[in-house]
Amino acid sequence: DSPYIKEKDKLKPTSWSNAFHFLVEKIKKSAPEKIAGVTGDLTNMETMYIAKEFFNKTVKSKNLESRTENYYVNTSDRKNYIFNSSINGLEESDLIVLIGTNPRYEATILNARIRKSYLKNKTEVYSFGNIGDLTYPYKILGNKTELIKDVIESKNELSEKIINAKKPIIILGQSALKLASGKYIFEELKKFLFKNNKINNEWNSLNVISNNASTVGGYYLDILNPSNEKDSILEKIKNNFFEILFLFGQDNLHFKKKNEFIVYIGSHGDAGAESADVILPGATYTEQDGYFANLEGKIQKA
């Protein structure tokens, strides 16, 4: 396929050499801190690694992000952002608690295993908030941080159920982690589970669901800004701070474009390509021999 350059609000095909020359000249005119990039939800780890190398060594910019929303993630330990109990472990669990997640839509295979666990073992399932039909019954709790705080402080009957369970599973979704209280929910819940020996060498009750195929791989490669920074990359994008923005197969970034020069590298003719000033076409993820890290943090070739 041919690259495209926008001229008079219309994308026109051009040669690769012309596209690269045009792009190099554009980069030379911008300071590194004014250049940012965001990787896509189906970007494999090799592509993300090369994107990071390009930003570090060529562009000299640290403004590379793998998320499209500012939600809390602690990357100091891989156990903070993977599904530690394992999907197979769902069938061993005697208590499952859902916080800020709808596994029927966010992780269908995982949801099927929860259903199997219920049918086979009559496993109790709790959810903070009514999230609709999950294909199995669950008990609905209030959808407020204050209630989670009560559980953490052992002021709720669910606290006792977690403590008395042999293999409880707590599943955190990104809807909870993107709250202003997301850091509190994760860190204090982790302390509560540690205190009651629900995180140990044999069993880890704390689990996080990632919505996209590239999420865990992006964390492995440290492609994100600390989410507690008010001047994060995503906030700066929303405030139109950057002069050049690279979208590596990223089509889910929502912001109002002003004077940014957008470079889209990928295969989808979606929102990212529509807003682009330069398009560098790439292979689809199905055409690549790429590696991804799954929910459990295991490397898989796709």
Solvent accessible surface area in square Angstrom, and as a share of the most:
residue,aa,sasa,rsa
1,D,152,0.79
2,S,50,0.33
3,P,1,0.01
4,Y,82,0.31
5,I,10,0.05
6,K,58,0.25
7,E,88,0.39
8,K,194,0.82
9,D,130,0.68
10,K,142,0.60
11,L,61,0.30
12,K,91,0.39
13,P,90,0.57
14,T,28,0.16
15,S,60,0.38
16,W,101,0.35
17,S,84,0.55
18,N,73,0.38
19,A,0,0.00
20,F,100,0.42
21,H,116,0.52
22,F,77,0.32
23,L,12,0.06
24,V,72,0.41
25,E,63,0.28
26,K,75,0.32
27,I,30,0.15
28,K,144,0.61
29,K,164,0.70
30,S,20,0.13
31,A,44,0.34
32,P,53,0.33
33,E,102,0.46
34,K,55,0.23
35,I,1,0.01
36,A,0,0.00
37,G,0,0.00
38,V,0,0.00
39,T,1,0.00
40,G,1,0.01
41,D,39,0.20
42,L,64,0.32
43,T,12,0.07
44,N,7,0.04
45,M,28,0.13
46,E,73,0.33
47,T,52,0.30
48,M,1,0.00
49,Y,108,0.41
50,I,110,0.56
51,A,3,0.02
52,K,58,0.25
53,E,45,0.20
54,F,57,0.24
55,F,1,0.00
56,N,66,0.34
57,K,132,0.56
58,T,89,0.52
59,V,6,0.03
60,K,134,0.57
61,S,3,0.02
62,K,179,0.76
63,N,23,0.12
64,L,11,0.05
65,E,0,0.00
66,S,20,0.13
67,R,5,0.02
68,T,41,0.24
69,E,81,0.36
70,N,44,0.22
71,Y,15,0.06
72,Y,31,0.12
73,V,22,0.13
74,N,35,0.18
75,T,52,0.30
76,S,99,0.64
77,D,63,0.33
78,R,107,0.39
79,K,110,0.47
80,N,6,0.03
81,Y,10,0.04
82,I,8,0.04
83,F,2,0.01
84,N,34,0.17
85,S,7,0.04
86,S,35,0.23
87,I,35,0.18
88,N,98,0.50
89,G,2,0.02
90,L,0,0.00
91,E,37,0.17
92,E,97,0.43
93,S,3,0.02
94,D,60,0.31
95,L,4,0.02
96,I,0,0.00
97,V,1,0.01
98,L,1,0.00
99,I,5,0.03
100,G,21,0.20
101,T,6,0.03
102,N,27,0.14
103,P,0,0.00
104,R,84,0.31
105,Y,167,0.64
106,E,52,0.23
107,A,14,0.11
108,T,87,0.51
109,I,126,0.64
110,L,2,0.01
111,N,8,0.04
112,A,58,0.45
113,R,68,0.25
114,I,0,0.00
115,R,99,0.36
116,K,99,0.42
117,S,0,0.00
118,Y,53,0.20
119,L,96,0.48
120,K,137,0.58
121,N,66,0.34
122,K,134,0.57
123,T,6,0.04
124,E,61,0.27
125,V,5,0.03
126,Y,7,0.03
127,S,1,0.01
128,F,9,0.04
129,G,7,0.07
130,N,110,0.56
131,I,43,0.22
132,G,41,0.39
133,D,99,0.52
134,L,0,0.00
135,T,49,0.29
136,Y,13,0.05
137,P,78,0.49
138,Y,38,0.14
139,K,105,0.44
140,I,90,0.46
141,L,35,0.18
142,G,39,0.38
143,N,113,0.58
144,K,146,0.62
145,T,41,0.24
146,E,107,0.48
147,L,38,0.19
148,I,9,0.04
149,K,69,0.29
150,D,42,0.22
151,V,4,0.02
152,I,21,0.10
153,E,71,0.32
154,S,64,0.41
155,K,145,0.61
156,N,34,0.18
157,E,129,0.58
158,L,1,0.00
159,S,1,0.01
160,E,94,0.42
161,K,68,0.29
162,I,2,0.01
163,I,53,0.27
164,N,110,0.57
165,A,11,0.09
166,K,179,0.76
167,K,67,0.28
168,P,0,0.00
169,I,0,0.00
170,I,1,0.00
171,I,0,0.00
172,L,0,0.00
173,G,0,0.00
174,Q,19,0.09
175,S,55,0.36
176,A,4,0.03
177,L,9,0.04
178,K,93,0.39
179,L,93,0.46
180,A,119,0.93
181,S,28,0.18
182,G,0,0.00
183,K,102,0.43
184,Y,71,0.27
185,I,0,0.00
186,F,4,0.02
187,E,36,0.16
188,E,47,0.21
189,L,3,0.02
190,K,44,0.19
191,K,122,0.52
192,F,8,0.03
193,L,0,0.00
194,F,110,0.46
195,K,171,0.73
196,N,34,0.17
197,N,100,0.51
198,K,23,0.10
199,I,18,0.09
200,N,60,0.31
201,N,163,0.84
202,E,163,0.73
203,W,30,0.10
204,N,20,0.10
205,S,0,0.00
206,L,3,0.02
207,N,0,0.00
208,V,9,0.05
209,I,0,0.00
210,S,11,0.07
211,N,73,0.37
212,N,69,0.35
213,A,48,0.37
214,S,7,0.05
215,T,11,0.06
216,V,2,0.01
217,G,0,0.00
218,G,0,0.00
219,Y,12,0.04
220,Y,68,0.26
221,L,36,0.18
222,D,85,0.44
223,I,3,0.02
224,L,22,0.11
225,N,28,0.14
226,P,75,0.47
227,S,26,0.16
228,N,107,0.55
229,E,72,0.32
230,K,190,0.81
231,D,84,0.43
232,S,0,0.00
233,I,2,0.01
234,L,5,0.03
235,E,59,0.27
236,K,52,0.22
237,I,5,0.02
238,K,113,0.48
239,N,110,0.56
240,N,38,0.20
241,F,72,0.30
242,F,7,0.03
243,E,76,0.34
244,I,1,0.01
245,L,2,0.01
246,F,2,0.01
247,L,5,0.02
248,F,16,0.07
249,G,25,0.24
250,Q,4,0.02
251,D,18,0.10
252,N,68,0.35
253,L,26,0.13
254,H,154,0.69
255,F,46,0.19
256,K,164,0.70
257,K,68,0.29
258,K,136,0.57
259,N,145,0.74
260,E,9,0.04
261,F,19,0.08
262,I,0,0.00
263,V,0,0.00
264,Y,2,0.01
265,I,52,0.27
266,G,13,0.12
267,S,47,0.30
268,H,84,0.37
269,G,72,0.69
270,D,70,0.36
271,A,49,0.38
272,G,3,0.03
273,A,9,0.07
274,E,128,0.58
275,S,35,0.23
276,A,0,0.00
277,D,24,0.12
278,V,0,0.00
279,I,23,0.12
280,L,13,0.07
281,P,31,0.19
282,G,37,0.35
283,A,53,0.41
284,T,46,0.27
285,Y,93,0.35
286,T,102,0.59
287,E,123,0.55
288,Q,56,0.25
289,D,116,0.60
290,G,1,0.01
291,Y,87,0.33
292,F,22,0.09
293,A,3,0.02
294,N,41,0.21
295,L,32,0.16
296,E,29,0.13
297,G,4,0.04
298,K,121,0.51
299,I,92,0.47
300,Q,97,0.43
301,K,125,0.53
302,A,68,0.53
